[in-house]
Amino acid sequence: MATRTPSGNSKAPARSSSGTGSRSKSTKTAKSAPASPVHDFPLPVRMIRSAWMGIARVVAGAFRKIGRDVHPPYEVRRDGTGLFLVILAMVIASVEWWGLRGVGWYGTFVHSVAGGTFGFMAAFMPPILLVGAVRLFRWPEEHRANNRVGIGLALLTVAGAGIAHVVGGIPALNAPFDELWAAGGVLGALATVPLAGLIKAPGTMVAMIALALLSLMILTATPLKQVPARIREGYDKLMGQAPDEAPAPTRRGVKLDAEEHDQSYLYDELPAPKKPRKKTRLFGKDRDADALDSTEDLAGYTGDVAYDKAVITDDHGLPLAQDPSVDLYDESVEPEYPEPSIRPGVRRPTKAERDMAAIMEQVGLGQEPEADTQAMSAIDLTNFDADDVATTAVPLVPSRPPAAPLPPIPARTEQLQLSGDVTYTLPSSDFLPAGPPSKERSEANDAVVAALTDTLTQFKVDAKVTGFSRGPTVTRYEIELAPGTKVERVTALSKNISYAVASSDVRILSPIPGKSAIGIEIPNADKEIVVLGDVLRSHNARKTDHPMVMGVGKDVEGGFVVANLAKMPHLLVAGATGAGKSSFVNSMITSILMRATPDEVRMVMVDPKRVELTAYEGVPHLITPIITNPKKAAEALQWVVKEMDTRYDDLANFGFKHVDDFNKAVKNGKVVVPEGSKRILKPYPYLLVIVDELADLMMVAPRDVEDSIVRITQLARAAGIHLVLATQRPSVDVVTGLIKANVPSRMAFATSSVTDSRVVLDQPGAEKLLGQGDALFLPMGTSKPMRVQGAWVTESEIHSVVEHVKGQLKAEYRSDVAAEAPKKQIDDDIGDDLELLLQATELVVTTQFGSTSMLQRKLRVGFAKAGRLMDLLESRGVVGPSEGSKARDVLVKPDDLPAVLAAMRGDDSPVDDVVPTAQEAALAENANANHYGTDLVAEDLDGYVQAVDYHDGADDDGSEDAWNLTGR
Ligand SMILES: Nc1ncnc2c1ncn2[C@@H]1O[C@H](COP(=O)(O)OP(=O)(O)OP(=O)(O)O)[C@@H](O)[C@H]1O
């Protein structure tokens, strides 16, 4: 007969139990096998043992099903011992309770042993033994608690026997059986007889009662000081009254040890608000309460939040985890032993909440209710019942309490007074209508969950889809692994998952930041549009009136994302054509128009494509007509540099380092002008410079543009000047290393290649975006980009906002920004070759043939000179890069030749037809009106050391000053 070797058996893999239920029967048997080498016993013993364990498993199974079903790990089960206690309890009960006492050998024997040992306390032994059995069946893994309960029960038995013995007259150990039985038996005699010799019967009784109380305290893990509270609690429960305070935390009906008490929430059967708990610790006060009373929260708001962070928050009511300044989910307080059944997801709103949301909508609170329902969008699939969705709430565990409905908040409380006593009204939020309510789940999501689950099963990966959070464009499905399963097993399935869900745009996040779960982002078959109105009406956009806050869109979890452009402090927006850059820029400008007066934010718009930003022509926030000529744009950037220097000087003059501090001090009347100065101090507006196509500028004057951008981006933050650079060509010649290093915030829409993604984000990812506003947002200081669906604003909405704004105030353009360019010097690298270069340009552009040997022949120059001229032509964007022996591409059309020649000469463009006549008229009108008068800032600065002028000769006329920006 073949006998298995001990080693062979003991080396059976000891898999940890995950309770997934997918385990095979043989595995189960292996797991439940004891560690001892049972096969050493003879067969009959092994058979008996098997039978015993079989019965034990059946009985234990029944006990585990009582009340809440439990599944202790196989390795730690002690069903055999539990069965023994149950049988012992039944045997004693059969004799002491059911009248078999002294009947036959069985009755006599059991009664002699039980009665002789415990006296009449034997009648109380069955329940005591059953308590022990229940603990072993249901919670065998809780060794410490089991030991405590065992000790408590043992002491209780001794105390009971002792009390019985005192009641029975304390018979001696050698007293007849009947006397011992009528008292506390042998145990009672051992416990009391020695004591009675010392402290007599009453003293012994008191000692035994004290011992009984002590055993009860051990059993219930009640420290002495909590006894009164426990008694009151017990009384309240018995009387059916609600306790005054929250009951002490329990774990499966058993009070916790004192030292376990601190972490009791980890075990609560009730929904455990885990993250709010963490926040409570993090912020030192109860944020749950705050969340419930958002009115108070907002009342106390000072607006400074917007100054502190580039991205304010999403609309989960929580600061975004990506913000480095907010360590929201402090992992140090992450539960050590999270209850597997408690999902970190958020529950679905109840029907009542949905009704409330609908009512809120009707009474004009816009999308705020949606913001709250959005926060509940992570869905726990474990309890999901598809039929339930429409009518009743799926019984899920909330990760935080639902926020109370928000009151409507007026965007601005003060009456906006512009310079010249003009009263200004910001556009009403009605100009931006609400979008359709967003979905929390759809059939498409369920289909994907099924597909993912199938894929995991097919490839035998021990993992399951535990929930998902639906965003407007993509849904992030969360996958949790069984212990011992490698993350790579799921990430390696990326192609199979793409195949299963029929989408090539699957993105795997491993792990989801802040969670022990793998995230799989899959595009929604039923995408939703995020309208700008909803974003600007969201809680976080409304809780600050900072004028530079813009609506960005929605994140993957459906939370609204808003950002403060002043904190970016400069932003690069890039993406392939049609990816959604211009829509983003439109949302940005419209956000500013909706929230800021021209006194607070002034803008310079550069739109070389001439079509994207024309809708904003004439808004009073502009300081110059929209610049469409790239050359003028390059000059406008130089003006911005000078403006920055002037602001710096002025701030330094008054002893301020940041324009915000200066503005605050001016508003509070704390700044005094120098004696004799006629200046009336007013806050500086923020200056937002928007370039819709950087590539066009870089083609015309790469060095100048790069210089200006670098200088602005390095210093302008403190002067309140911020750059937004958009490009559809995020290649290294457009977004140079220098520009990249100085523009810290990035918004990447879908790029055409992974190289482009690397240029924008320094990492891949953008090439997998879906276009149409799907973007990766990387605010300054973060390393992981956040996926957002950009906000969308329609042309008619823009039109109505612009009309309102223009109706409030006429644009007052500065004539010196682009129209009066400072005199241009001939670039150093041209040196004495200007004439030759002009001839070469003319030759190459008119013939559209970029050949070095042609230059040699026609200009009668040597090879070296011709090569140098060709290099100069390349650096100025006239010809493309060298392609070996082939002629170079000519990038300038003959029509543009005069402008290119003028740029080389350092003159103004002779063909200045790019500024529309209306704009020129506006310029002329403004120039005639001479709003600015004497340069009072320059007057004040006279005699002070000025900021280093990097553009020699540029301020010869001394006419640029920040003060004039708002007509002061
Ligand atoms: N946030 C958005 N929500 C929904 N659809 C959008 C969004 N952004 C862009 N789209 C869709 O994508 C189209 C192209 O967008 P947009 O014009 O902004 O792209 P672009 O990147 O600026 O392209 P180009 O560089 O050619 O101007 C839009 O007409 C619109 O249909």
Ligand as a Chemical Component Dictionary entry (heavy atoms), coordinates in Angstrom:
data_LIG
# 
_chem_comp.id                   LIG 
_chem_comp.type                 NON-POLYMER 
_chem_comp.pdbx_formal_charge   0 
_chem_comp.three_letter_code    LIG 
# 
loop_
_chem_comp_atom.comp_id 
_chem_comp_atom.atom_id 
_chem_comp_atom.alt_atom_id 
_chem_comp_atom.type_symbol 
_chem_comp_atom.charge 
_chem_comp_atom.model_Cartn_x 
_chem_comp_atom.model_Cartn_y 
_chem_comp_atom.model_Cartn_z 
_chem_comp_atom.pdbx_ordinal 
LIG N1  N1  N 0 -13.910 70.000 -24.153 1  
LIG C1  C1  C 0 -14.503 69.503 -25.213 2  
LIG N2  N2  N 0 -15.656 68.836 -25.100 3  
LIG C2  C2  C 0 -16.247 68.320 -26.191 4  
LIG N3  N3  N 0 -15.785 68.403 -27.440 5  
LIG C3  C3  C 0 -14.647 69.063 -27.628 6  
LIG C4  C4  C 0 -13.954 69.637 -26.530 7  
LIG N4  N4  N 0 -12.848 70.225 -27.004 8  
LIG C5  C5  C 0 -12.846 70.032 -28.339 9  
LIG N5  N5  N 0 -13.919 69.330 -28.718 10 
LIG C6  C6  C 0 -14.254 68.908 -30.078 11 
LIG O1  O1  O 0 -13.063 68.832 -30.834 12 
LIG C7  C7  C 0 -13.106 69.733 -31.930 13 
LIG C8  C8  C 0 -11.745 70.375 -32.127 14 
LIG O2  O2  O 0 -11.431 71.138 -30.992 15 
LIG P1  P1  P 0 -10.452 72.388 -31.062 16 
LIG O3  O3  O 0 -10.790 73.259 -32.198 17 
LIG O4  O4  O 0 -10.429 73.006 -29.722 18 
LIG O5  O5  O 0 -9.098  71.648 -31.339 19 
LIG P2  P2  P 0 -7.689  72.285 -31.497 20 
LIG O6  O6  O 0 -6.765  71.398 -30.755 21 
LIG O7  O7  O 0 -7.696  73.700 -31.135 22 
LIG O8  O8  O 0 -7.434  72.124 -32.995 23 
LIG P3  P3  P 0 -6.660  73.131 -33.938 24 
LIG O9  O9  O 0 -5.264  73.114 -33.430 25 
LIG O10 O10 O 0 -6.819  72.548 -35.290 26 
LIG O11 O11 O 0 -7.344  74.441 -33.784 27 
LIG C9  C9  C 0 -14.176 70.750 -31.555 28 
LIG O12 O12 O 0 -14.792 71.277 -32.672 29 
LIG C10 C10 C 0 -15.140 69.939 -30.751 30 
LIG O13 O13 O 0 -16.049 69.275 -31.585 31 
# 
loop_
_chem_comp_bond.comp_id 
_chem_comp_bond.atom_id_1 
_chem_comp_bond.atom_id_2 
_chem_comp_bond.value_order 
_chem_comp_bond.pdbx_ordinal 
LIG N1  C1  SING 1  
LIG C1  N2  SING 2  
LIG C1  C4  DOUB 3  
LIG N2  C2  DOUB 4  
LIG C2  N3  SING 5  
LIG N3  C3  DOUB 6  
LIG C3  C4  SING 7  
LIG C3  N5  SING 8  
LIG C4  N4  SING 9  
LIG N4  C5  DOUB 10 
LIG C5  N5  SING 11 
LIG N5  C6  SING 12 
LIG C6  O1  SING 13 
LIG C6  C10 SING 14 
LIG O1  C7  SING 15 
LIG C7  C8  SING 16 
LIG C7  C9  SING 17 
LIG C8  O2  SING 18 
LIG O2  P1  SING 19 
LIG P1  O3  DOUB 20 
LIG P1  O4  SING 21 
LIG P1  O5  SING 22 
LIG O5  P2  SING 23 
LIG P2  O6  DOUB 24 
LIG P2  O7  SING 25 
LIG P2  O8  SING 26 
LIG O8  P3  SING 27 
LIG P3  O9  DOUB 28 
LIG P3  O10 SING 29 
LIG P3  O11 SING 30 
LIG C9  O12 SING 31 
LIG C9  C10 SING 32 
LIG C10 O13 SING 33 
# 
